[in-house]
Amino acid sequence: MICPYLTFNGDCEQALKHYGEVLGAKVDMMMRYGEAPPEMPCVPEHKDKIMHVRFSIGRDVLMASDSPPEYYQGKPHGISVSLQTADPAEAERKFNALLEGGAVTMPFGKTFWSKGFGMGVDRFGIPWIINSPADGYEA
């Protein structure tokens, strides 16, 4: 299984809440830094942050965490999370809600391969591609 692993700079919990509201994401498993064994110490201000979470959007699985500040590599570059939705109206609704407060890099619209396609970066710094494939161009 290949599974995207998203890293956040302290706002993983807010992102999960947003993804739950917008995409129907469900948390399958979550551990906070403060729940780790004693041999893995963490600074007190990080104990309530998410060390690891596995969540689902439909049948798809993603994982994520709040990166400790000294290991945070910044916002992702060169990779996007791609969401495929058969219904173009639903794809556009998800696109607009998901990118609220973020930045649209390609407005949602019809293309030769898609009934609706758009790209952007959400307010948590995660790049997304939303696609409603046209007949003959299934993802």
Beta strands, then each sheet from edge to edge (+ up, - down):
strand 1: 5-8
strand 2: 26-32
strand 3: 50-57
strand 4: 60-66
strand 5: 81-84
strand 6: 103-111
strand 7: 114-121
strand 8: 127-133
sheet 1: 1+ 4+ 3- 2+
sheet 2: 5+ 8+ 7- 6+
end
